[in-house]
Amino acid sequence: MKLLSKILSVIVGLTVINVWLFRSGKSTSYRGGDASSLMEEFVVYGLGDYFLTIGIIKVGLAILLILSLYFQKLRLISASGIGLMMLVAIFMHFSVGDELIKSMPASVMLISCIIIAYSSKKSFT
């Protein structure tokens, strides 16, 4: 379980960084509504004013999650934070009437964060 947690930490961390820093201006079939960029997706959700703040928090948590490979105490808080944000992302997809498939990436990330958080909590006890 420890190895799985480390692998998932790298995957989740790099995925969040990739989405926010390298793919935010690109269209994907998973964008909310008819959005063609991450910023447009936030506007669809009514969260355009929070785009930069949420981006900084998500990228920061992703960096902490990767650093948790060396500093294990960061793993629970960073995985929990990203997991919470993925839960909100899933809710936002449903709130604007997106089809279920659009929430799939956030759902996979949420499940990954639950596994990471569970295994890191287990190692503290």
C-alpha positions in Angstrom: 0.0 0.0 0.0 2.9 2.3 0.7 4.3 2.0 -2.8 0.9 2.5 -4.3 0.5 5.7 -2.3 3.8 7.0 -3.5 3.0 6.2 -7.1 -0.4 7.8 -6.9 1.1 10.9 -5.2 3.4 11.4 -8.2 0.6 10.7 -10.7 -1.9 13.1 -9.0 0.7 15.8 -8.4 2.0 15.8 -11.9 -1.5 15.6 -13.4 -2.7 18.7 -11.4 0.5 20.6 -12.5 0.0 19.5 -16.1 -3.6 20.6 -16.2 -3.0 23.9 -14.6 0.3 25.0 -16.0 0.6 23.3 -19.4 -3.0 22.4 -20.6 -5.1 25.2 -19.1 -5.6 26.9 -22.4 -6.3 23.7 -24.3 -9.7 22.1 -25.1 -10.6 18.7 -23.8 -13.8 16.6 -23.9 -13.9 16.9 -20.1 -14.2 20.6 -19.8 -17.4 21.8 -18.1 -20.2 23.1 -20.4 -19.0 24.2 -23.7 -15.7 25.6 -22.3 -12.6 25.3 -24.5 -10.1 26.4 -21.7 -9.8 26.0 -18.0 -10.6 29.7 -17.5 -13.8 29.3 -19.6 -14.7 26.3 -17.5 -14.5 28.3 -14.3 -16.8 31.0 -15.9 -19.3 28.2 -16.8 -19.3 27.3 -13.1 -19.6 30.9 -12.0 -16.2 30.8 -10.4 -14.2 33.0 -12.9 -13.2 35.4 -10.1 -11.6 32.6 -8.2 -9.6 31.1 -11.1 -6.2 32.3 -10.0 -6.7 31.6 -6.3 -7.9 28.1 -6.9 -5.1 27.5 -9.4 -2.4 28.6 -6.9 -3.9 26.4 -4.2 -4.2 23.4 -6.5 -0.6 23.7 -7.9 0.7 24.4 -4.4 -1.0 21.2 -3.0 0.3 19.2 -6.0 3.9 20.4 -5.3 3.4 19.4 -1.6 2.1 16.0 -2.7 5.2 15.4 -4.7 7.4 16.7 -1.9 5.6 14.2 0.4 7.8 11.5 -1.2 10.6 13.0 0.9 8.5 14.6 3.7 5.7 12.1 4.5 3.9 14.4 6.9 2.9 16.5 3.9 1.0 13.6 2.3 -2.2 13.5 4.3 -2.8 17.3 4.1 -2.0 17.6 0.5 -3.9 14.6 -0.6 -6.9 15.7 1.5 -6.8 19.2 0.0 -6.7 18.0 -3.6 -9.3 15.4 -2.8 -11.6 18.0 -1.4 -11.1 20.2 -4.5 -11.9 17.1 -6.7 -15.1 16.6 -4.8 -16.1 20.2 -5.5 -15.1 19.7 -9.2 -17.5 16.7 -9.4 -20.2 18.7 -7.8 -19.7 21.6 -10.2 -20.0 19.3 -13.2 -23.3 18.1 -11.9 -24.5 21.6 -11.0 -24.2 22.7 -14.6 -25.8 19.6 -16.1 -22.6 18.0 -17.6 -22.9 14.4 -18.7 -21.3 12.0 -16.2 -18.2 11.3 -18.4 -17.0 14.9 -17.9 -16.6 14.3 -14.2 -14.5 11.1 -14.7 -11.0 12.7 -14.4 -12.0 14.4 -11.1 -13.6 11.2 -9.9 -10.4 9.2 -10.6 -8.3 11.9 -8.9 -10.6 11.8 -5.9 -10.4 8.1 -5.5 -6.6 8.3 -5.8 -6.5 11.0 -3.1 -8.6 8.9 -0.8 -6.2 6.0 -1.2 -3.2 8.3 -0.6 -4.8 9.9 2.4 -5.9 6.5 3.9 -2.5 5.0 3.5 -0.7 8.0 4.9 -3.1 8.2 7.9 -2.5 4.5 8.5 1.3 5.0 8.6 0.8 7.6 11.4 -0.9 5.2 13.7 
